[in-house]
Structures are given as C-alpha cells and as structure tokens.
Amino acid sequence: MTLFPSDAVKAILIAGVAAITGLHMINSTTDFHALSPNSHPVVFRIEALGLSFYVAALILSYFPATRGKGN
C-alpha cells in the first residue's frame, strides 16, 4: 500500500476533527470552578471554537485543491 500525500492530508484533517470533538466534549463536562475558582470556561470554549474554524478552513480549502486529481 502506497501512501499518497493527499492520504496523509486526509488523515490529518480527520485527526483534527476528532481532536476538536474531544475538546468540545471535555469543555462541556469539566467543572472548571472545582479546578480553580478564578478559571473562566469561556476562554477554553473560545480556543476550541477558534481551532474549529481553523480546521473547517483547512477542510474547505482541501476539496478544491484535490478536485480533478483522482484522489
């Protein structure tokens, strides 16, 4: 089995989506005030949202780049 660069990019994008899903799940189930009374969970949610936009932009730019290449 030969691994093409586009296969590696697909794997990275899938891993990014899985990581973002995991971050959102962790952020929604963690009691941040038990860790530190001064912590603000909105900061963690903004970071995860920013990463979500980044991965979405990568996915949206991946499909036009691979159009017509057979992969």
N, C-alpha and C positions, 0 to 999 in steps of 0.2 A: 504494500500500500504506500503510495507516494502522497506526501502531504504538500499541497499547493499553498502558496501564500494566502489565497482567499479563504482556504480552510482554517488557517491559523487566525485570520481576522474574525471569521465566524465564531470560533471558539472563544476569542477574547470578548466579543460582543455578548455572547451567551453568559460568560462568566461575569461580565459587568451587570447584566440584568439580574443574575442570581444574587450578586453582592448587594445591589440596590434593594432588592426584595428583602433580603436578610436585614439590612439596616432599617428599613421601614418597620419590619416586624419587631426588631429589638427596641426601636424607639417607641413603639406603641405599647409594649408590655413592661418596660422598665420603670420602676419607681425612682425617678431621679432625686426626689427630695430625701429618700432614705440614704442615698449615697452622700449627698451634701445638701444642706438646707439652702445654700446660695445658688445651686445649679438651676439653670433655666432650660427646660427641654426644648423650647422653641429654637434654640441655637442648633441643637442636633438635628431637628427636623428641617431647618433651612439648609444645613450642609447636605443632608440626604436628598433634598429637593434639587439643589444645585448639581449634585452628581447625577441625578435622574435626567436633568436637562442635557448634561454633557453626553451621557450615554445615548440619549434619544437623538442628539445631533449627529453622533457618530453613526448610528444605525441609519438615519435618513440620508447621510452622505455616502454610506456604503452601497446602497442599492443602485443609485445612478452610476457609480463608478464601476460596478460589475455588470451593468447591462450590456448585453451583446458579446460577452466573453465566454459564454458557455458554462460558467460556474454559478 
